Amino acid sequence: MTTPLRRKLLLSMVIPALLLGMLGAMGIFSLRHLEQAAGRILADNYRSIQESRRMTRSLRLLEAPVDDGAGTANGDGRDAAGRELEEALRRCEANVTETGEVEILRRIRTSWKQLRFALKARGAAGLDPQKSRDLQAMHTDIEELVSLNERAMIAYEQESRRVARGMLGAVSVAALAAFVALALFALLSAHRISRPVTEVADRLHQALNPTSLNKPSTTASAVDEIGRLREELDALLLRLAHYEDEQARKLSHLEGRLAFVMNKVLEGLVLTDAEHHILAANRVGRTLLGMATGVGQRLEELEPREDVRKLLVPLMEGTFQPERDLGEVRFEIDNSERIFRPRVLTVPASGGEVEAYLILFWDVTEQRRFEESRRRFISMLSHQLKTPMTSLTMSVNLIREKLKDAAPAQVELLSIATENCNSLSALVSDLIEAAREITPDLALKPHRMDLARLLRSALRPLVPQAEDKGVTLVVPKEEPAILASVDPVKFPWVVTNIAGNALRYTDRGGRIEVAVSSDKEQVEVIIEDTGNGIARENIERIFQPYVSLDREPQSGTHGLGLAIAKEIVEAHGGTIEASSEQGRGTRFVIRLPAQGSRS
């Protein structure tokens, strides 16, 4: 049943119920309102009558003869009667409901003011004639107040009866009109419901039988609409079943092709659900996991090789980080040793939870072969550099010996050249040492030394360059000494590399300052310049390898300096960060764990 048809059927049941409900609610509300209104009015009139009677009783007590022998008790009773009359009068004044009550109450209040003290203080002789007339007028006004409220009660009762009869007639007429409207609505609904059923049946017939488009359709009077619609729906369902079979065949064919592709790729693919049940796996994935049977097993139930299992422990324990490599494993596939690096990708559900995990065993064999060839190249290059560096160092030392009595500037340059040759020789030795390992790492040889003194010595070669360019280079102060455990070759290179970059991008008249400070927890090296600065969006990129922010990179710059500097600092257990603002300079802060104290 279509949504419009369902809506019409629902309306045919709901609307009559709503109309009858509204009619009943209207009648109940009207009668209830009438009852409450009449009750409130009658109650107010009755309350005024009661208070008037209380005033009459109190007034009778006050005008009773005075008994001289009664004493104080008689006086207390008269005081109580006066208070009761005053209270009753106030309540009548607060409960005015009829026209004329205000005037009557005003007269009573005036008379009471004139008689109150006279009635309380009078003796056995009684009241004078004028006061007696005022007392009689007050009685007359109270009786008039009672009569006014009694007449109002009778009038309200008659009015309520008349309104109730009118409302009963209105409800009866409304009920008759509602039943007539419901009958008309039912006829219209039946017509409107049957017409779309016929139209739907005609359209289904025409859609399923295109050749019958020009044939006249059967009218609703000749054919059962619901029966015809059922026949057309049966035909439609049959066609849908054929369509589903065709789609299932195509899907099966597509799955076969996908399985063929998955089994041909060199990478291992394993798909699991959130509970680690294996949903799919290709040939390489099954081999790596040692799967003896098909899908359905849990990762924890498999018995792969021990090294493979150790790599998957973070996934099974839920401690892995998505899209992070879990390590490497060597495995023989198709009579060839391959190197795989597993990585886990999460498949999120619509609510944000993890629906499945995809384990990718990346084949990094070719990458490792490239790294091996690069290592061999570095080893060969290092050995080729060692001989000329030795000769260059010896030559500089010989020249330095012969020019002992030269000008101070020349002696300073030769001293700097000697130190640079020694540093380059140490770097070449490190390259040779690193090339011996299959996976080279950054080997440090830390020594506990005065870091400020070490950096002053390392920055000496930059002083002449800064003077030639007209830039002020401020090196760390000599006192106090700051002790730290650093590699005497690699760590100074970090600072000189950053300072050299600052010198390259600082214009004449600028300033570069290198400062060292320490406390009980860390040693801090700050390199700050007044150069061109770096855009905020590029701050994080400067530590990435092969990233150059120059539009036209200069000769000898490959974007590796800061990447290597970051690795050296982190190898020391420290951190490096940069902050900058274009046109106002850059600030680098290096923090190392404290290894000593100030002296």
C-alpha positions in Angstrom: 0.0 0.0 0.0 1.4 3.3 -1.0 2.0 6.1 1.4 -0.7 8.5 0.0 -3.2 5.6 0.2 -2.2 4.8 3.8 -2.5 8.4 4.6 -6.0 8.6 3.2 -7.2 5.5 5.1 -5.7 6.9 8.3 -7.5 10.2 7.7 -10.8 8.4 7.2 -10.5 7.0 10.7 -8.8 9.8 12.5 -10.8 12.8 11.3 -14.2 11.4 12.4 -12.8 10.6 15.8 -11.3 14.1 16.1 -14.6 15.7 15.2 -16.6 13.7 17.7 -13.9 14.3 20.3 -13.9 18.0 19.7 -17.7 18.1 19.9 -17.8 16.2 23.2 -14.9 18.3 24.6 -16.7 21.5 23.6 -20.0 20.4 25.3 -18.2 19.2 28.5 -16.1 22.4 28.7 -19.1 24.7 28.2 -21.3 22.9 30.9 -18.4 22.7 33.3 -17.6 26.4 32.8 -21.3 27.3 33.3 -21.4 25.2 36.5 -18.3 26.8 37.9 -19.3 30.3 37.0 -22.8 30.0 38.6 -21.3 28.3 41.6 -18.8 31.1 42.1 -21.5 33.8 41.8 -23.9 32.0 44.2 -21.2 31.4 46.7 -20.2 35.1 46.7 -23.9 36.1 47.3 -24.4 33.5 50.0 -21.2 34.7 51.8 -22.5 38.3 51.8 -25.8 37.1 53.3 -24.0 35.2 56.0 -21.8 38.2 57.0 -24.9 40.4 57.0 -26.6 38.0 59.5 -23.5 38.1 61.7 -23.7 41.9 61.7 -27.4 41.7 62.8 -26.6 39.3 65.6 -23.7 41.4 66.8 -25.8 44.6 66.7 -28.5 42.9 68.7 -26.0 42.0 71.4 -24.7 45.6 71.5 -28.2 47.1 71.9 -29.3 44.7 74.7 -29.9 46.3 78.1 -26.9 46.8 80.4 -26.9 44.8 83.6 -25.0 46.8 86.3 -24.4 43.7 88.3 -22.8 41.7 85.4 -19.5 43.4 85.9 -16.6 42.9 83.7 -18.0 39.8 82.0 -20.8 41.8 80.4 -18.3 44.4 79.1 -16.1 41.8 77.6 -19.1 40.3 75.7 -20.0 43.7 74.2 -16.4 44.2 73.1 -16.4 40.8 71.4 -19.7 41.6 69.7 -18.2 44.9 68.4 -15.2 43.2 67.0 -17.3 40.5 65.3 -19.5 43.2 63.7 -16.4 45.1 62.5 -15.0 41.9 61.0 -18.2 41.0 59.3 -18.5 44.5 57.8 -15.0 44.3 56.4 -15.7 41.0 54.8 -18.8 42.3 53.1 -16.9 45.3 51.8 -14.3 42.9 50.3 -17.0 40.7 48.7 -19.0 43.2 46.6 -20.8 41.3 43.8 -24.0 43.3 43.0 -24.7 46.9 41.9 -25.9 49.0 44.9 -23.9 47.0 47.5 -21.2 49.7 47.7 -23.7 52.4 48.6 -25.5 50.3 51.2 -22.1 49.3 52.8 -21.0 52.9 52.8 -24.2 53.9 54.8 -23.7 50.9 57.2 -20.0 52.0 57.7 -21.1 55.6 58.4 -23.8 54.5 60.9 -21.4 52.1 62.7 -18.8 54.9 63.1 -21.4 57.0 64.8 -22.9 54.3 67.0 -19.8 52.2 67.9 -18.6 54.2 70.9 -22.2 55.1 72.0 -23.3 51.4 72.1 -20.2 50.4 74.0 -20.3 53.2 76.6 -24.1 53.5 77.1 -25.4 52.8 80.6 -28.6 51.5 81.8 -30.5 54.6 80.7 -30.1 53.5 77.0 -29.5 55.6 73.9 -30.7 59.1 73.2 -33.4 59.5 70.5 -31.0 60.5 67.7 -28.8 57.4 68.3 -31.9 55.2 68.4 -32.9 56.4 64.9 -29.4 55.8 63.6 -29.5 52.3 65.0 -32.8 51.6 63.4 -31.4 52.9 60.0 -28.4 50.6 60.3 -30.8 47.6 60.9 -32.7 48.7 57.8 -29.6 48.9 55.7 -28.4 45.5 56.7 -31.8 43.9 55.9 -31.6 45.7 52.5 -28.2 44.2 51.9 -29.6 40.7 52.6 -32.5 41.3 50.3 -30.3 42.5 47.5 -28.1 39.4 47.6 -31.2 37.1 47.8 -32.8 38.7 44.8 -29.4 38.3 42.9 -29.2 34.6 43.8 -32.7 34.0 42.4 -31.9 36.0 39.2 -28.6 34.0 38.7 -30.3 30.7 39.2 -32.9 31.6 36.5 -30.2 32.8 34.2 -28.2 29.6 34.6 -31.2 27.5 33.7 -31.8 29.6 30.6 -28.2 29.4 29.5 -28.0 25.6 30.1 -31.1 25.0 28.0 -29.5 27.2 25.2 -26.2 25.3 25.4 -28.0 21.9 25.3 -29.7 22.9 22.1 -26.5 24.2 20.6 -24.7 20.9 21.4 -27.6 18.9 19.9 -27.5 20.9 16.7 -23.7 20.6 16.6 -23.9 16.9 17.1 -26.4 16.5 14.2 -24.2 18.7 12.0 -21.2 16.6 12.9 -22.9 13.3 12.0 -24.0 14.8 8.6 -20.4 16.0 8.0 -19.0 12.6 8.9 -21.4 10.9 6.5 -20.3 13.2 3.7 -16.7 12.8 4.6 -17.0 9.0 4.5 -18.5 9.1 1.0 -15.8 11.4 -0.3 -13.1 9.3 1.4 -14.3 6.1 -0.2 -14.3 7.8 -3.6 -10.9 9.3 -3.2 -9.4 6.1 -1.8 -10.7 3.9 -4.6 -9.6 6.2 -7.4 -5.8 6.2 -6.6 -6.0 2.4 -6.2 -7.4 2.1 -9.8 -4.8 4.6 -11.1 -2.0 2.7 -9.5 -3.2 -0.6 -11.0 -3.5 1.0 -14.4 0.0 2.4 -14.2 1.5 -0.9 -13.0 -0.3 -2.7 -15.9 1.0 -0.2 -18.4 4.6 -0.4 -17.0 4.6 -4.2 -17.0 2.9 -4.4 -20.4 4.2 -1.6 -22.7 2.3 -3.0 -25.7 -1.0 -2.3 -24.0 -0.5 1.5 -23.6 -3.1 2.3 -26.3 -5.7 -0.1 -25.0 -8.5 1.3 -22.8 -8.1 0.5 -19.2 -10.8 -1.4 -17.3 -13.0 0.9 -15.2 -13.3 0.7 -11.5 -17.0 -0.3 -11.7 -16.2 -3.4 -13.7 -13.2 -4.7 -11.8 -12.4 -5.1 -8.2 -9.7 -2.4 -7.5 -7.9 -4.3 -4.7 -7.9 -7.6 -6.6 -6.5 -6.0 -9.7 -3.9 -4.1 -7.8 -2.8 -7.4 -6.1 -2.4 -9.0 -9.5 -0.3 -6.2 -10.8 1.9 -6.2 -7.6 2.4 -10.0 -8.0 3.7 -9.4 -11.5 5.9 -6.6 -10.2 7.3 -8.8 -7.5 8.1 -11.5 -10.0 10.0 -9.1 -12.1 11.9 -7.9 -9.0 12.8 -11.4 -8.2 14.3 -11.9 -11.7 16.1 -8.5 -11.2 17.6 -9.7 -7.9 18.8 -12.9 -9.4 20.5 -11.0 -12.2 22.1 -8.6 -9.7 23.2 -11.6 -7.5 24.9 -13.2 -10.5 26.7 -9.9 -11.3 27.8 -9.5 -7.7 29.1 -13.1 -7.6 31.1 -12.4 -10.8 32.4 -9.2 -9.3 33.4 -11.0 -6.1 35.3 -13.6 -8.1 37.3 -10.9 -9.9 38.0 -9.1 -6.6 39.2 -12.4 -5.0 41.4 -12.9 -8.0 42.9 -9.5 -7.7 43.4 -9.8 -3.9 45.2 -13.1 -4.3 47.5 -11.7 -7.0 48.7 -8.7 -5.1 52.0 -9.0 -3.2 50.6 -7.4 0.0 48.7 -9.4 2.6 45.1 -8.3 3.2 43.0 -9.4 6.2 39.6 -8.0 7.2 38.1 -8.6 10.6 35.1 -7.3 12.5 35.2 -5.4 15.8 35.5 -8.7 17.8 38.5 -9.8 15.6 36.5 -12.5 13.6 38.2 -12.8 10.2 35.8 -11.8 7.4 38.1 -12.1 4.4 41.8 -12.7 3.7 43.8 -13.1 0.6 46.4 -15.8 -0.1 49.4 -13.8 1.4 47.4 -12.9 4.4 46.3 -16.5 5.1 49.9 -17.6 4.7 51.3 -15.0 7.1 48.6 -15.8 9.7 48.9 -19.6 9.3 45.2 -20.0 8.6 44.3 -23.7 8.2 40.6 -23.1 7.5 38.5 -20.4 6.0 37.0 -17.2 7.4 35.2 -17.0 10.8 38.1 -17.7 13.1 39.3 -15.1 15.6 42.8 -13.7 15.5 43.4 -14.9 19.0 42.6 -18.5 17.9 45.2 -18.6 15.1 48.7 -19.9 15.6 51.0 -17.9 13.3 54.7 -17.8 13.5 55.9 -16.3 16.8 57.4 -13.1 15.3 54.1 -12.5 13.3 52.0 -13.0 16.5 54.1 -10.5 18.5 53.4 -7.8 15.8 49.7 -8.4 16.2 49.6 -8.4 20.0 48.8 -4.6 20.1 45.7 -5.1 17.9 44.5 -8.1 19.9 45.0 -6.2 23.2 43.6 -2.9 21.9 46.7 -0.9 22.5 47.7 -0.1 18.9 47.5 3.3 17.2 45.5 3.3 13.9 47.5 3.6 10.7 50.8 3.2 12.6 53.3 0.5 11.5 53.6 -2.4 13.9 57.2 -3.4 13.0 58.6 -5.7 10.3 58.8 -9.4 9.7 60.6 -11.5 7.2 58.6 -14.3 5.6 59.2 -16.7 2.7 56.5 -16.4 0.1 56.6 -18.3 -3.2 60.2 -19.5 -2.5 61.3 -15.9 -2.0 62.1 -14.1 1.2 60.0 -11.0 1.5 59.9 -8.3 4.2 56.4 -7.2 5.4 55.4 -4.2 7.5 51.9 -4.7 9.0 49.6 -1.7 9.5 46.0 -1.7 10.9 43.3 0.6 9.5 40.0 1.0 11.3 36.7 1.0 9.4 34.3 3.4 11.3 30.6 2.8 11.6 27.9 5.5 11.1 27.8 6.2 14.9 31.6 6.7 15.2 32.4 3.3 16.6 34.8 0.8 15.0 33.0 -1.6 12.7 35.9 -3.5 11.3 39.7 -3.7 11.1 41.8 -4.0 7.9 45.2 -5.5 8.4 47.6 -4.6 5.6 50.9 -6.4 5.4 52.9 -4.0 3.2 55.6 -5.6 1.1 58.6 -3.4 1.7 61.2 -5.8 0.2 62.1 -3.4 -2.7 62.3 -0.5 -0.3 64.7 -2.4 1.9 66.8 -3.3 -1.2 67.0 0.3 -2.2 68.0 1.3 1.4 70.7 -1.4 1.2 72.1 0.0 -2.1 72.0 3.5 -0.6 73.9 2.2 2.5 76.5 0.7 0.2 76.7 4.0 -1.7 77.2 5.9 1.6 79.8 3.5 2.7 81.7 3.8 -0.6 81.4 7.6 -0.6 82.6 7.8 3.0 85.7 5.8 2.3 86.3 8.0 -0.8 86.0 11.1 1.4 88.2 9.8 4.2 91.5 10.0 2.2 91.1 13.6 0.9 89.9 14.8 4.3 93.0 13.4 5.9 95.2 15.1 3.3 93.3 18.4 3.7 93.6 18.2 7.5 97.4 17.6 7.3 97.8 20.5 4.8 95.9 22.9 7.0 98.0 21.9 10.1 101.2 22.4 8.1 100.2 25.8 6.9 99.2 26.7 10.5 102.6 25.7 11.8 104.4 27.8 9.2 102.2 30.8 9.8 102.5 31.0 13.6 103.7 34.6 13.4 101.1 35.7 10.9 98.5 38.4 11.5 95.9 37.6 14.1 93.0 37.5 11.6 94.9 34.9 9.5 95.8 32.8 12.6 92.1 32.9 13.5 91.0 31.8 10.0 93.5 28.9 10.1 92.3 27.9 13.6 88.7 27.8 12.3 89.8 25.8 9.2 91.6 23.3 11.5 88.4 22.9 13.7 86.2 22.4 10.6 88.5 19.8 9.1 88.4 17.9 12.4 84.6 18.1 12.5 84.3 16.9 8.8 86.7 14.0 9.6 84.5 13.1 12.6 81.4 13.2 10.4 83.1 11.0 7.7 84.0 8.5 10.5 80.4 8.5 11.6 79.2 7.8 8.1 81.5 4.9 7.8 80.4 3.6 11.2 76.7 4.0 10.3 77.2 2.3 6.9 78.3 -0.9 8.6 74.7 -1.4 9.9 71.9 -2.8 7.7 69.6 -0.2 9.2 71.7 2.8 10.0 70.8 4.7 13.2 72.1 7.9 14.8 74.8 6.8 17.1 75.8 9.4 19.7 79.0 9.7 21.8 77.9 12.0 24.5 80.3 13.7 27.0 79.5 15.8 30.0 80.9 19.3 29.2 80.4 23.0 29.4 77.7 23.5 26.7 78.1 27.3 26.5 81.8 26.9 25.9 81.2 24.2 23.3 78.7 26.4 21.4 81.0 29.5 21.5 83.7 27.4 19.8 81.3 26.0 17.3 80.0 29.5 16.3 83.4 31.0 15.8 83.4 30.3 12.0 80.2 32.2 11.6 81.5 35.4 13.2 83.5 36.6 10.2 80.6 35.8 7.9 78.3 37.8 10.1 80.7 40.7 10.1 81.0 40.7 6.3 77.2 40.8 6.0 76.8 43.5 8.6 74.8 41.2 11.0 75.4 41.1 14.8 76.0 37.6 16.1 75.8 37.2 19.8 77.3 34.0 21.2 76.7 32.4 24.7 78.3 34.2 27.6 81.4 32.7 29.2 80.0 32.7 32.8 78.5 30.8 34.4 79.4 27.3 33.0 76.4 25.2 32.1 77.1 21.4 32.1 75.3 19.0 29.8 75.8 15.6 28.3 75.9 16.0 24.5 77.8 14.7 21.5 80.6 17.2 21.0 80.4 16.9 17.2 76.7 16.4 16.4 75.0 18.7 18.8 77.1 21.8 17.9 76.3 21.1 14.3 72.5 21.5 15.1 73.1 25.0 16.6 75.5 26.1 13.8 73.0 24.9 11.1 70.2 26.9 12.6 72.4 29.9 13.1 73.7 29.6 9.5 70.1 29.5 8.2 69.4 32.6 10.3 72.4 34.4 8.8 71.3 33.5 5.3 67.8 35.1 5.9 68.8 38.1 8.0 69.4 41.4 6.3 72.2 43.8 7.0 71.8 45.5 10.4 70.0 42.5 11.8 70.8 40.5 14.9 71.3 36.8 15.7 71.6 35.7 19.4 72.4 32.3 20.8 71.8 31.9 24.5 72.1 29.0 26.9 70.3 28.6 30.3 69.5 25.8 32.7 67.6 24.8 35.8 67.3 21.6 37.8 65.2 19.8 35.2 66.4 20.9 31.7 69.0 22.8 29.7 67.6 25.3 27.2 69.3 26.7 24.1 67.6 29.6 22.3 68.6 30.8 18.8 66.7 34.0 17.9 67.1 36.2 14.9 65.5 39.3 13.4 65.3 37.9 9.8 62.5 37.5 7.3 60.5 35.0 9.5 58.4 32.0 8.5 54.7 31.9 7.7 52.6 30.3 10.4 51.3 27.6 8.2 54.8 26.5 7.3 56.2 26.2 10.9 55.4 22.5 11.1 56.8 21.7 7.6 60.3 23.1 8.2 61.3 19.9 10.1 60.2 17.6 7.3 63.0 16.3 5.0 63.4 17.7 1.5 61.1 20.7 2.3 62.4 24.1 1.1 60.4 27.2 1.6 62.5 29.2 -0.9 60.8 29.9 -4.2 64.2 29.4 -5.9 66.3 27.1 -3.7 69.9 28.1 -3.4 72.8 25.9 -4.4 73.7 23.4 -1.7 70.4 23.5 0.1 68.3 20.3 0.0 65.8 20.8 2.9 67.6 18.2 5.1 69.3 20.4 7.7 66.4 21.0 10.1 65.1 17.4 9.7 68.6 16.1 10.7 68.8 18.6 13.5 65.5 17.4 14.9 66.7 13.8 14.8 69.9 14.7 16.6 68.1 16.6 19.3 65.5 13.8 19.9 68.4 11.3 20.0 69.7 13.4 22.9 66.3 12.9 24.6 65.4 16.5 24.0 62.9 18.5 22.0 63.1 21.3 19.4 60.4 23.8 18.5 60.1 26.9 16.4 58.0 30.1 16.5 58.0 32.8 13.9 56.3 35.8 12.5 56.9 37.0 9.0 59.0 40.2 8.9 59.9 40.0 12.6 62.2 37.0 12.8 62.3 33.4 14.1 63.0 31.8 17.4 64.2 28.2 17.9 64.1 26.6 21.4 66.1 23.4 22.1 65.4 21.7 25.4 67.7 18.9 26.8 67.5 16.9 30.0 69.6 18.4 32.7 72.8 16.4 33.3 74.8 18.7 35.5 74.5 21.9 37.5 75.9 25.4 37.2 79.4 26.0 38.5 
